[in-house]
């Protein structure tokens, strides 16, 4: 039922939401990347960075450096 409504599986949906929240934290906070990774449900910064890069095509540190000034609230 979930997959029919959103055209994606529940795991993928949760992962997309985690990555969206993580990207906001990277841009709007000074939290360490490891803390964002753990808060986002990842067991390590390496695992978080690997998945983050799949979504945003940049590692979290570079994403923060490149976009923080553009999207700061």
GROMACS elastic network, one bead per residue, 0.5 to 0.9 nm:
[ bonds ]
;  ai    aj funct       b0    kb
    1     4     6  0.51996   500
    1     5     6  0.63954   500
    1     6     6  0.88809   500
    2     5     6  0.52963   500
    2     6     6  0.62934   500
    2     7     6  0.77923   500
    2     8     6  0.75931   500
    2     9     6  0.68431   500
    2    10     6  0.67212   500
    3     6     6  0.54473   500
    3    10     6  0.69034   500
    4     7     6  0.52519   500
    4     8     6  0.74245   500
    4     9     6  0.86095   500
    5     8     6  0.80801   500
    6     9     6  0.78267   500
    6    10     6  0.88996   500
    6    13     6  0.83523   500
    8    11     6  0.83778   500
    8    12     6  0.64520   500
    8    13     6  0.63983   500
    9    12     6  0.53699   500
    9    13     6  0.61797   500
    9    14     6  0.87160   500
   10    13     6  0.50138   500
   10    14     6  0.61371   500
   10    15     6  0.85444   500
   11    14     6  0.51953   500
   11    15     6  0.61578   500
   11    16     6  0.86308   500
   12    15     6  0.50222   500
   12    16     6  0.61179   500
   12    17     6  0.86508   500
   13    16     6  0.50902   500
   13    17     6  0.62789   500
   13    18     6  0.86446   500
   14    17     6  0.51110   500
   14    18     6  0.61477   500
   14    19     6  0.86369   500
   15    18     6  0.50210   500
   15    19     6  0.61664   500
   15    20     6  0.85884   500
   15    40     6  0.89330   500
   15    51     6  0.89383   500
   16    19     6  0.51652   500
   16    20     6  0.61561   500
   16    21     6  0.86358   500
   16    55     6  0.83136   500
   17    20     6  0.50800   500
   17    21     6  0.61541   500
   17    22     6  0.84734   500
   18    21     6  0.51810   500
   18    22     6  0.60074   500
   18    23     6  0.85758   500
   18    40     6  0.56239   500
   18    41     6  0.78412   500
   19    23     6  0.60646   500
   19    24     6  0.86276   500
   19    40     6  0.75966   500
   19    48     6  0.89438   500
   19    51     6  0.82207   500
   19    52     6  0.64973   500
   19    55     6  0.75585   500
   19    56     6  0.89628   500
   20    23     6  0.51991   500
   20    24     6  0.64366   500
   20    25     6  0.88039   500
   21    24     6  0.51457   500
   21    25     6  0.62957   500
   21    26     6  0.86943   500
   21    40     6  0.77865   500
   22    25     6  0.50135   500
   22    26     6  0.61483   500
   22    27     6  0.86834   500
   22    36     6  0.62935   500
   22    37     6  0.75842   500
   22    39     6  0.84397   500
   22    40     6  0.65508   500
   22    52     6  0.85591   500
   23    26     6  0.50548   500
   23    27     6  0.63341   500
   23    28     6  0.85832   500
   23    52     6  0.84937   500
   23    56     6  0.88631   500
   23    60     6  0.79729   500
   23    63     6  0.83185   500
   23    64     6  0.81447   500
   24    27     6  0.51871   500
   24    28     6  0.58413   500
   24    29     6  0.80122   500
   25    28     6  0.51779   500
   25    29     6  0.53289   500
   25    30     6  0.79564   500
   25    31     6  0.73735   500
   25    36     6  0.70688   500
   26    29     6  0.59395   500
   26    30     6  0.72220   500
   26    31     6  0.72738   500
   26    32     6  0.84695   500
   26    33     6  0.75048   500
   26    36     6  0.76694   500
   26    60     6  0.74030   500
   26    61     6  0.82664   500
   26    63     6  0.79566   500
   26    64     6  0.56047   500
   26    68     6  0.76153   500
   27    30     6  0.81012   500
   27    63     6  0.84006   500
   27    64     6  0.57568   500
   27    65     6  0.86173   500
   27    67     6  0.69805   500
   27    69     6  0.80129   500
   27    70     6  0.89104   500
   27    71     6  0.67206   500
   27    72     6  0.61444   500
   27    73     6  0.85202   500
   28    31     6  0.89351   500
   28    68     6  0.73243   500
   28    71     6  0.80085   500
   28    72     6  0.57773   500
   28    73     6  0.66304   500
   29    32     6  0.87801   500
   30    33     6  0.88663   500
   31    34     6  0.83062   500
   31    35     6  0.64494   500
   31    36     6  0.66710   500
   32    35     6  0.52709   500
   32    36     6  0.64688   500
   32    37     6  0.86980   500
   33    36     6  0.50342   500
   33    37     6  0.60521   500
   33    38     6  0.86290   500
   33    45     6  0.69866   500
   33    48     6  0.89396   500
   33    49     6  0.88999   500
   33    60     6  0.72814   500
   33    61     6  0.74520   500
   34    38     6  0.61938   500
   34    39     6  0.85146   500
   34    44     6  0.70556   500
   34    45     6  0.51017   500
   34    46     6  0.88136   500
   34    48     6  0.84474   500
   35    38     6  0.51679   500
   35    39     6  0.60118   500
   35    40     6  0.84155   500
   35    45     6  0.83750   500
   36    39     6  0.50101   500
   36    40     6  0.59551   500
   36    41     6  0.87213   500
   36    42     6  0.88254   500
   36    45     6  0.85243   500
   36    48     6  0.87522   500
   37    40     6  0.50946   500
   37    41     6  0.65650   500
   37    42     6  0.53930   500
   37    43     6  0.74486   500
   37    44     6  0.66388   500
   37    45     6  0.56191   500
   37    46     6  0.87501   500
   37    47     6  0.82645   500
   37    48     6  0.54979   500
   37    49     6  0.80421   500
   38    41     6  0.52305   500
   38    42     6  0.51041   500
   38    43     6  0.61307   500
   38    44     6  0.68336   500
   38    45     6  0.76137   500
   38    48     6  0.83468   500
   39    42     6  0.73952   500
   40    48     6  0.81927   500
   41    48     6  0.86011   500
   42    45     6  0.72915   500
   42    46     6  0.88889   500
   42    47     6  0.65084   500
   42    48     6  0.57800   500
   43    46     6  0.85632   500
   43    47     6  0.69930   500
   43    48     6  0.78564   500
   44    47     6  0.53834   500
   44    48     6  0.63626   500
   44    49     6  0.86400   500
   45    48     6  0.50319   500
   45    49     6  0.59630   500
   45    50     6  0.85237   500
   46    49     6  0.50981   500
   46    50     6  0.61513   500
   46    51     6  0.87726   500
   47    50     6  0.51998   500
   47    51     6  0.64411   500
   47    52     6  0.85450   500
   48    51     6  0.53708   500
   48    52     6  0.59158   500
   48    53     6  0.84897   500
   48    60     6  0.85878   500
   49    53     6  0.59650   500
   49    54     6  0.86197   500
   49    58     6  0.87369   500
   49    59     6  0.57659   500
   49    60     6  0.61573   500
   49    61     6  0.88577   500
   50    53     6  0.53727   500
   50    54     6  0.66160   500
   50    59     6  0.75515   500
   51    54     6  0.51228   500
   51    55     6  0.66593   500
   51    56     6  0.88529   500
   52    55     6  0.52875   500
   52    56     6  0.60737   500
   52    57     6  0.75992   500
   52    58     6  0.74396   500
   52    59     6  0.65388   500
   52    60     6  0.66470   500
   53    56     6  0.51758   500
   53    59     6  0.50593   500
   53    60     6  0.72409   500
   54    57     6  0.56367   500
   54    58     6  0.79135   500
   54    59     6  0.88595   500
   55    58     6  0.82305   500
   56    59     6  0.77159   500
   56    60     6  0.85320   500
   56    63     6  0.78588   500
   57    63     6  0.86736   500
   58    61     6  0.81312   500
   58    62     6  0.62210   500
   58    63     6  0.57007   500
   59    62     6  0.55300   500
   59    63     6  0.61037   500
   59    64     6  0.87009   500
   60    64     6  0.60864   500
   60    65     6  0.85818   500
   61    64     6  0.52268   500
   61    65     6  0.62327   500
   61    66     6  0.85938   500
   62    65     6  0.50433   500
   62    66     6  0.59288   500
   62    67     6  0.84274   500
   63    66     6  0.52245   500
   63    67     6  0.59411   500
   63    68     6  0.77814   500
   64    67     6  0.54963   500
   64    68     6  0.52324   500
   64    69     6  0.87301   500
   65    68     6  0.58767   500
   65    69     6  0.80571   500
   66    69     6  0.76157   500
   66    70     6  0.81428   500
   67    70     6  0.52148   500
   67    71     6  0.62298   500
   67    72     6  0.82543   500
   68    71     6  0.55999   500
   68    72     6  0.56711   500
   69    72     6  0.55013   500
